[in-house]
């Protein structure tokens, strides 16, 4: 890691003359211009549903906590595939392991059903899912020593988790990740909120193709708003709000996970703002500190589409595309940045190639931007037409992150206010996440530029 750190620091010093966000905002559902995408499978609202003050039990078998079982784990262990665990109001100091397929785990109230790890080393994850088709809905996971909600296949075997969904989840003040999907495909993360993690609010890693969508989520006051190592292929990060993180959206290539390089993800309709907030926890991975203050970073990333996003008020740069040294040196190639709006960034767009003057297929077109390195980047590296030779390597002033002793401890990040509940949580029939074929017909054209307000 020291060799990696020195190599990447060399790149930063070459590209920038280092110099010196915003306060976290009140948590609300993001106004990104669109509430749903073509793959939204959790709209279980029934116009004929029984009113909430007289709830009718879903027809499926339901295991209630604490009425039937004293703990969530006991209810999960007793449930059969296709059944539901319904959790009543309360604080549950437990770490839940799920090994039964096609379960639905749902809280009756997102803000009052709380899994709390109390920062105990004995409780690493709030909920860890090893089984296909599991959906987790309408609850809060906080104060875990690793991750809030974790869907995972196996690192060393051929088992890839197939089918997962996180809906209306609040994940805050967990030491590593808020909502984490690894070696998993066909997934949805939606209408969720993540803050106060020392790595990323949302993470998707080691999948190709991922066949996954993250939409209508909020991520704030994390080290990274979104991180995706070696993840792509029908992967859509759309209609989200990433605000007041140290770095915003960071797809990346690393040798520590399989399926490198990262490639073929879509980032559209997102509002990325206030990046470079010093009132955030820092990761113990110094690599991410080099990206402090950048709204969207594509280090060693390939063949991604960044379109119809608003990227504003970043401390250092709106977007940066760069090579990345690890055990291997990973170049960033053929990334398309088109139709985005950049506002109030010291530098809107930055492209750094490993050597030579070839943009390596990275291109910029139809963006509203006022500054770039190289200058006039949409002429030097257009998406329509031949690229020019890069001759301008003007220095960039990147804002330095806080000193180590000035970083906010993740346990001290302010807890969010109440978040919107899942509609009809007491009456909606359980819908496992075992069939998500709609990704094959995802409608990218329906994703609009967010309102940015």
C-alpha positions in Angstrom: 0.0 0.0 0.0 2.9 2.4 0.7 4.2 1.8 -2.9 0.7 2.4 -4.2 0.4 5.5 -2.2 3.7 6.9 -3.4 2.9 6.2 -7.0 -0.5 7.8 -6.9 0.8 10.8 -5.0 3.3 11.2 -7.8 0.4 11.5 -10.2 -1.4 14.0 -8.0 1.7 16.2 -7.7 2.2 16.0 -11.4 -1.4 17.0 -12.1 -2.0 19.5 -9.3 -0.5 22.0 -7.0 -2.0 21.0 -3.7 -3.7 23.6 -1.6 -5.6 24.1 1.6 -17.8 21.5 1.8 -20.6 22.2 3.0 -22.3 21.4 6.2 -24.5 18.2 6.1 -28.0 19.0 5.1 -31.2 17.9 6.7 -32.0 14.4 5.3 -34.9 14.3 2.8 -35.9 12.2 -0.1 -33.8 13.4 -3.1 -35.5 15.7 -5.6 -33.7 14.4 -8.7 -36.4 14.9 -11.2 -37.7 11.4 -11.4 -39.1 9.1 -8.6 -38.9 5.8 -10.4 -37.0 3.9 -13.1 -38.1 1.1 -15.4 -36.7 -1.5 -13.0 -38.5 -0.4 -9.8 -40.0 -3.6 -8.4 -41.0 -2.4 -5.0 -44.0 -0.3 -5.9 -46.4 -2.6 -4.1 -48.9 0.1 -3.3 -52.4 -1.1 -3.9 -55.1 1.5 -4.5 -57.6 -0.8 -2.8 -55.4 -1.5 0.2 -56.8 -1.5 3.6 -56.0 1.8 5.4 -53.0 1.8 7.7 -55.0 2.2 11.0 -56.7 -1.2 10.2 -53.9 -3.2 8.7 -54.7 -6.5 7.1 -52.1 -9.3 7.3 -50.4 -10.2 4.0 -51.5 -13.6 2.7 -48.0 -15.0 2.9 -46.7 -16.7 6.0 -45.5 -14.0 8.4 -43.1 -14.5 11.3 -43.5 -11.6 13.7 -40.8 -10.1 16.0 -41.2 -9.9 18.9 -44.7 -11.4 19.0 -43.7 -14.8 17.7 -39.9 -14.7 18.2 -37.9 -12.7 20.6 -35.1 -12.0 18.1 -34.8 -11.3 14.4 -32.3 -14.1 14.0 -34.8 -16.6 15.5 -37.5 -15.6 13.1 -35.2 -15.7 10.1 -34.0 -19.2 11.1 -37.6 -20.4 11.4 -38.8 -18.9 8.1 -39.1 -21.0 4.9 -38.3 -19.6 1.4 -41.0 -17.2 0.2 -42.1 -16.2 3.7 -41.7 -12.9 5.5 -40.2 -11.8 8.8 -42.1 -8.7 10.0 -40.2 -6.7 12.7 -42.0 -4.6 15.2 -40.8 -1.3 16.7 -37.8 -1.5 18.9 -34.0 -1.4 19.1 -32.4 -4.8 18.4 -28.8 -5.4 19.4 -28.0 -8.3 17.2 -26.2 -9.2 14.0 -28.5 -11.2 11.7 -27.2 -13.9 9.2 -29.6 -14.9 6.4 -29.1 -18.2 4.7 -32.6 -19.0 3.5 -33.5 -18.0 -0.1 -36.4 -15.7 -1.1 -37.1 -14.2 2.3 -38.5 -10.8 2.8 -37.3 -9.0 6.0 -39.4 -5.9 6.7 -39.7 -3.4 9.5 -43.1 -2.0 10.4 -41.6 1.5 10.6 -38.3 2.5 9.0 -37.4 5.0 11.7 -38.5 2.9 14.7 -37.2 -0.6 13.7 -33.5 -0.2 14.5 -30.7 -2.8 14.4 -27.9 -1.3 16.5 -24.5 -2.9 16.7 -23.4 -0.6 19.5 -19.9 -0.4 17.8 -19.2 -3.9 19.2 -16.5 -5.9 17.5 -18.7 -9.0 18.1 -21.4 -7.6 15.8 -19.7 -6.9 12.5 -22.7 -6.6 10.2 -26.3 -5.5 10.9 -27.7 -8.0 8.3 -25.5 -10.2 6.2 -27.2 -12.2 3.4 -25.7 -15.3 1.9 -28.8 -16.5 0.0 -30.4 -15.7 -3.3 -33.6 -13.6 -3.7 -33.6 -11.9 -0.3 -35.3 -8.5 0.1 -34.7 -6.2 3.1 -37.1 -3.4 3.6 -38.1 -0.4 5.8 -35.7 -0.5 8.7 -32.5 1.1 10.1 -29.0 -0.4 10.5 -26.6 1.6 12.6 -23.4 1.5 14.7 -21.9 -1.8 13.3 -18.2 -2.4 13.3 -18.2 -3.3 9.6 -21.3 -2.9 7.4 -24.9 -2.0 7.9 -26.5 -4.3 5.2 -24.4 -6.8 3.3 -25.4 -9.0 0.3 -22.5 -11.3 -0.6 -21.5 -14.3 -2.7 -18.3 -16.1 -1.9 -14.9 -14.6 -2.7 -13.1 -17.8 -3.4 -15.7 -20.1 -4.9 -18.0 -19.9 -7.9 -21.0 -18.9 -5.9 -22.4 -15.6 -7.1 -25.5 -14.4 -5.2 -28.4 -14.0 -7.6 -31.1 -11.6 -6.7 -31.1 -9.0 -3.8 -33.0 -5.9 -2.9 -32.7 -3.1 -0.3 -35.7 -0.8 -0.1 -36.3 2.1 2.3 -33.2 1.3 4.3 -31.4 3.8 6.6 -27.7 2.9 7.2 -25.7 5.3 9.3 -22.5 5.4 11.4 -21.2 2.0 10.4 -17.5 1.6 10.3 -17.1 0.5 6.7 -20.1 0.4 4.3 -23.7 1.4 4.6 -25.3 -1.0 2.0 -22.8 -3.4 0.4 -23.2 -5.8 -2.5 -20.3 -8.1 -3.4 -20.0 -10.9 -5.9 -23.8 -10.5 -6.4 -26.0 -9.9 -9.5 -29.6 -8.9 -10.2 -30.0 -6.4 -7.4 -31.8 -3.2 -6.5 -30.9 -0.6 -3.9 -33.6 2.0 -3.7 -35.2 4.8 -1.7 -32.4 4.4 0.9 -30.2 6.7 3.0 -26.5 6.3 4.0 -24.3 8.5 6.1 -21.3 8.4 8.4 -19.5 5.4 6.8 -15.6 5.5 6.7 -15.6 3.8 3.3 -18.8 4.4 1.2 -22.4 4.8 1.7 -23.2 2.4 -1.1 -20.8 -0.2 -2.6 -21.1 -2.7 -5.5 -18.0 -4.8 -6.1 -16.7 -7.7 -8.1 -19.5 -8.3 -10.6 -19.5 -8.4 -14.4 -22.2 -8.2 -15.4 -23.8 -6.8 -12.2 -27.3 -6.4 -13.6 -28.1 -4.0 -10.8 -29.6 -0.6 -10.3 -29.2 2.0 -7.5 -31.9 4.7 -7.7 -33.5 7.4 -5.6 -31.0 7.1 -2.8 -29.3 9.7 -0.7 -25.6 9.4 0.4 -24.0 12.1 2.6 -21.1 12.6 5.0 -19.3 9.4 4.0 -15.8 9.0 2.8 -17.2 8.0 -0.6 -20.8 8.5 -1.7 -20.6 5.4 -4.0 -17.8 3.0 -4.6 -17.7 0.3 -7.2 -14.6 -1.9 -7.5 -14.4 -4.0 -10.6 -18.2 -3.6 -11.1 -20.1 -3.0 -14.3 -22.3 -4.5 -17.0 -25.9 -3.5 -16.8 -25.0 -1.5 -13.7 -27.0 1.7 -13.4 -26.4 4.4 -10.8 -29.3 6.7 -11.5 -31.5 9.4 -10.0 -29.5 9.6 -6.7 -28.3 12.5 -4.5 -24.7 12.4 -3.4 -24.0 15.3 -1.1 -21.3 16.5 1.3 -19.1 13.5 1.0 -15.3 13.5 0.9 -15.5 12.2 -2.7 -18.7 11.5 -4.6 -19.1 8.7 -7.2 -15.9 6.5 -7.5 -16.0 3.5 -9.8 -12.5 2.0 -9.7 -10.2 -0.8 -10.6 -8.2 -2.6 -7.9 -6.2 -5.8 -7.9 -7.6 -6.7 -4.5 -10.8 -8.0 -6.1 -11.4 -10.2 -9.1 -12.9 -9.3 -12.5 -10.7 -6.3 -13.2 -10.8 -3.9 -14.8 -13.9 -1.9 -13.8 -16.0 -1.3 -16.9 -19.4 -0.6 -18.5 -21.4 1.2 -15.8 -23.9 4.0 -16.3 -24.1 7.1 -14.0 -27.1 9.2 -15.0 -29.5 11.7 -13.5 -27.6 12.1 -10.3 -27.1 15.3 -8.3 -23.6 15.4 -6.9 -22.8 18.4 -4.7 -20.8 19.7 -1.8 -18.1 17.2 -2.3 -15.0 17.8 -0.2 -16.8 18.1 3.1 -14.2 18.1 5.9 -16.9 17.2 8.6 -16.8 13.6 7.5 -15.0 10.4 8.7 -11.8 9.4 6.8 -11.1 5.9 5.5 -8.0 4.0 6.7 -7.3 3.5 3.0 -5.1 6.5 2.1 -6.0 6.1 -1.6 -9.4 7.7 -1.1 -7.9 10.7 0.5 -6.2 11.6 -2.8 -9.7 12.0 -4.3 -10.9 14.4 -1.7 -13.1 17.1 -3.1 -13.9 15.5 -6.5 -17.5 14.9 -7.4 -17.0 12.0 -9.8 -13.7 10.1 -10.1 -13.0 7.4 -12.6 -9.6 5.9 -11.6 -8.6 3.0 -13.8 -12.1 2.9 -15.0 -13.2 1.9 -18.5 -16.1 2.2 -20.9 -18.4 4.0 -18.5 -21.1 6.5 -19.5 -21.5 9.6 -17.3 -24.6 11.6 -18.6 -27.3 14.0 -17.5 -25.8 14.6 -14.0 -25.5 17.9 -12.2 -22.1 18.2 -10.5 -21.6 21.3 -8.5 -19.8 22.9 -5.6 -17.0 20.4 -5.4 -14.0 21.6 -3.5 -11.5 20.4 -6.1 -13.0 19.3 -9.4 -16.3 18.2 -10.9 -15.1 15.1 -12.6 -11.6 13.5 -13.0 -10.6 10.6 -15.2 -7.2 9.1 -14.4 -5.0 6.0 -14.5 -4.4 4.1 -11.3 -1.3 2.3 -10.1 -1.9 -0.9 -8.0 -0.1 -4.3 -8.3 -0.9 -3.6 -12.0 -1.1 -0.2 -13.6 -4.7 0.4 -14.8 -5.4 2.9 -17.4 -8.7 4.7 -17.8 -10.1 4.3 -21.3 -13.2 5.0 -23.5 -15.2 6.8 -20.8 -17.9 9.0 -22.2 -18.9 12.2 -20.4 -21.8 13.7 -22.2 -24.7 16.1 -21.4 -23.8 17.0 -17.8 -24.1 20.3 -16.1 -21.1 21.6 -14.0 -21.5 24.5 -11.6 -19.3 26.3 -9.2 -16.4 23.8 -9.3 -12.8 25.2 -9.3 -12.1 23.0 -12.3 -15.1 21.3 -14.0 -13.3 18.4 -15.9 -9.9 16.8 -15.6 -8.3 14.2 -17.8 -4.9 12.7 -16.9 -3.4 10.0 -19.1 -0.5 7.8 -18.0 1.9 8.9 -20.7 1.9 10.5 -24.0 -0.8 12.7 -25.4 -3.6 10.3 -26.5 -6.9 10.7 -24.7 -7.3 6.9 -24.9 -10.9 7.2 -26.1 -12.1 9.2 -23.1 -14.4 11.9 -24.5 -16.4 14.9 -23.4 -19.3 16.4 -25.4 -22.4 18.5 -24.9 -21.5 19.4 -21.3 -22.2 22.7 -19.7 -18.7 23.5 -18.3 -16.5 26.5 -17.9 -13.0 25.1 -17.1 -11.1 22.0 -17.8 -7.6 20.4 -17.9 -6.6 20.1 -20.7 -8.2 23.4 -21.7 -11.2 23.2 -24.1 -11.5 19.5 -23.3 -14.6 19.1 -25.5 -12.5 20.1 -28.5 -9.4 18.2 -27.5 -11.3 15.0 -26.7 -14.8 15.1 -28.3 -17.1 12.1 -28.3 -18.1 12.9 -31.9 -15.0 13.4 -34.1 -11.3 12.9 -34.0 -9.4 13.6 -30.8 -6.6 16.1 -30.8 -3.1 15.8 -29.2 -3.1 16.8 -25.6 -0.6 19.6 -25.1 -2.0 21.4 -22.1 -1.1 20.0 -18.7 -1.9 23.1 -16.7 -1.6 22.7 -12.9 -4.8 22.1 -10.9 -5.3 23.3 -7.4 -6.7 20.4 -5.4 -7.9 21.0 -1.8 -6.1 18.9 0.7 -8.1 16.8 3.1 -8.0 17.5 6.8 -5.0 16.4 8.8 -5.5 13.0 10.4 -6.1 14.5 13.9 -8.8 16.8 12.4 -11.0 14.1 10.9 -14.4 13.4 12.4 -14.8 10.1 14.1 -17.5 8.1 12.3 -19.4 7.5 15.5 -19.8 11.3 15.8 -21.5 12.0 12.5 -24.9 13.4 13.3 -27.7 10.8 12.9 -30.2 11.6 10.2 -33.7 12.7 10.8 -36.7 10.6 10.0 -36.8 9.1 6.5 -39.8 8.3 4.3 -41.4 4.9 5.1 -42.2 2.2 2.6 -45.8 2.7 1.4 -48.2 0.2 2.9 -45.5 -1.6 4.9 -48.2 -3.3 7.0 -50.3 -4.5 4.1 -48.1 -5.1 1.1 -47.6 -8.6 0.0 -43.9 -9.7 0.3 -42.0 -9.7 -3.0 -38.7 -11.6 -2.9 -35.8 -10.4 -5.2 -35.4 -13.7 -7.1 -36.5 -12.5 -10.5 -35.3 -9.2 -11.8 -35.2 -9.7 -15.5 -36.4 -6.1 -16.2 -32.7 -5.0 -16.4 -32.6 -6.4 -19.9 -35.0 -3.6 -21.0 -33.7 -0.7 -18.8 -34.8 2.6 -20.3 -31.8 4.9 -20.1 -33.6 7.5 -22.2 -36.2 8.0 -19.4 -33.5 9.3 -17.1 -33.6 13.1 -17.0 -31.3 15.8 -15.8 -32.1 16.3 -12.1 -33.6 19.6 -10.9 -30.6 20.2 -8.6 -32.7 21.6 -5.8 
